[in-house]
Amino acid sequence: MALFSRRRKAVHVDGAPSDREAQKATIAHLTDFVRTRVGVEAYVEPATNVTPVTLMLIATTGEWTRRRVPDERTAHAVARDLGIPVYDVQRLGYPQRMRDWNSRQRPRRSERRGF
C-alpha cells in the first residue's frame, strides 16, 4: 500500500477563503486603495523570519495599506498592473509622510480604546 500515492484535496477551515479567493480579494483591496487615494506609491517589503513578502501602498497623505504577496516579482507585477511606481523599501526606506500619518493616528486610536 502506497501511503503518498494519492493527492488529497485541500481542506479549508470553515469560512476560510481558497487561495484564488484570497488573491482576488487582495487585488480588489489594492485596486480600491489606488482608485480612492491620490499619489499612491508601492513599496516592496522583503520576507523576514516572521512575515512573508508584502506590498505596501502609501498615498500622498501618508495613509497606507499592506498585503502579503507570493514573492517580490509578483509585488512588482501588481504595482505595474496598478500603474503606480514601485520601490524597494530596503533601498529607499519608508517615506516620512507615512511616519507622520502614523503619528497623527496614535491619539485617535487611544481615544477609541478609552485610554
Beta strands, then each sheet from edge to edge (+ up, - down):
strand 1: 41-45
strand 2: 54-58
strand 3: 64-68
strand 4: 86-88
sheet 1: 3+ 2- 1+ 4+
end
